[in-house]
Amino acid sequence: MEVRKLSFLVKYSIYALLFAGVVYILVMDTTDKTKLFLTLPTFHHQQPSTSRLYEMSIYKDNLEMVLASASSTKNKTLIITIVNKAYVEVEEREGEGGDKAMLDLFLDGFWIGEETRQLVDNLLIVAMDNTSYERCKFLGLHCYKLETNNGEDFSDEKVYLSDDFVKMMWRRTLFLGDVLKRGYNFVFTDTDVLWLRNPFPNLTRIRDTTDIHISTDRFYGHPWSNANPINTGFYMIRSNNKTIQLFNEWYARKNSSVGGLKEQDVLQIMIFEGIFWKLRLKVEFLNTIYFSGFCQDSKNVKVVKTVHANCCRGIKAKLVDMTAVIHDWKKYKKISDNETSVSSFRWTNHVACMNSWQ
């Protein structure tokens, strides 16, 4: 009798354990499948939330997080600009520059431009110090704090061609090369570029195989000619093996350049040496009619996309003349329906920038 009772209890215990195990497996299996479903990549762009959850599960660092957040989920493309304390704080100054910081004026361009407001959703602000990072976060933008090497301080204004300016430009180049290696395409824009119209129709044409679209200080008539002097303050670049190799070779020249040249000058020398041909890069040099600057004004306000405060030395001078550009743009918008008035439109002379070299 005791043996039968013991046998019954053993069998009951085994069945109970088996039943509990089955229930546990079913419950955990359902939970795991739910988690797995939520983290699987989706290739249907109408479900970005699922894709975003997947990306969050594989983030390697903060940079990857902000790149994924700022970029288009369709083609991993974003807009990048780099700022420091001098570009986010308002400084008392005389003249017509008003009381705006460079970053604020830069963002004003997106606000008053044509089909540009939505582009801020894909804009990443890279801050080189805590002040500019906190300002970026306050504005509710996509922000990334760039760590500098060997305790370098890039918070103050770096005068054009000064040693610190050159160091800051090379640090920028290193960072942007890292972005390329992560598989992201981007438009890099200096903060002294006003986006008056959406430039992407000019930069992302159907079946376009161009690797780089780069702005020019002066345009000499042919978009594929190496004779056009480049400006690295605005360019679009696609991430591929060729462009990554370009950045590797470019940055490798940092310490070997004679006289400590800035990165733009080194790249210009490499172009003359045939680096684009060597790497089989397809590079378009942008026409200043569309991608204008103070070096060479666009002669057609009806098609201009961006205006760059190049050929200018110092933030104060840039702010004065960029403010004048915004005023000019607002005047144009008021007369844009009057062909006669538009035909007589002229940009205000960039007097502050011309005087900045004295």
Secondary structure as GFF3:
##gff-version 3
##sequence-region A 1 358
A	DSSP	alpha_helix	2	39	.	.	.	ID=ss1
A	DSSP	alpha_helix	48	56	.	.	.	ID=ss2
A	DSSP	alpha_helix	62	70	.	.	.	ID=ss3
A	DSSP	beta_strand	77	83	.	.	.	ID=ss4
A	DSSP	alpha_helix	85	88	.	.	.	ID=ss5
A	DSSP	alpha_helix	102	112	.	.	.	ID=ss6
A	DSSP	three_ten_helix	117	122	.	.	.	ID=ss7
A	DSSP	beta_strand	123	127	.	.	.	ID=ss8
A	DSSP	alpha_helix	130	138	.	.	.	ID=ss9
A	DSSP	beta_strand	142	145	.	.	.	ID=ss10
A	DSSP	alpha_helix	163	181	.	.	.	ID=ss11
A	DSSP	beta_strand	185	189	.	.	.	ID=ss12
A	DSSP	beta_strand	193	195	.	.	.	ID=ss13
A	DSSP	alpha_helix	200	203	.	.	.	ID=ss14
A	DSSP	beta_strand	212	216	.	.	.	ID=ss15
A	DSSP	beta_strand	230	237	.	.	.	ID=ss16
A	DSSP	alpha_helix	241	252	.	.	.	ID=ss17
A	DSSP	alpha_helix	263	273	.	.	.	ID=ss18
A	DSSP	alpha_helix	275	278	.	.	.	ID=ss19
A	DSSP	beta_strand	283	285	.	.	.	ID=ss20
A	DSSP	beta_strand	291	293	.	.	.	ID=ss21
A	DSSP	beta_strand	306	308	.	.	.	ID=ss22
A	DSSP	alpha_helix	315	335	.	.	.	ID=ss23
A	DSSP	alpha_helix	339	343	.	.	.	ID=ss24
A	DSSP	alpha_helix	351	355	.	.	.	ID=ss25
###
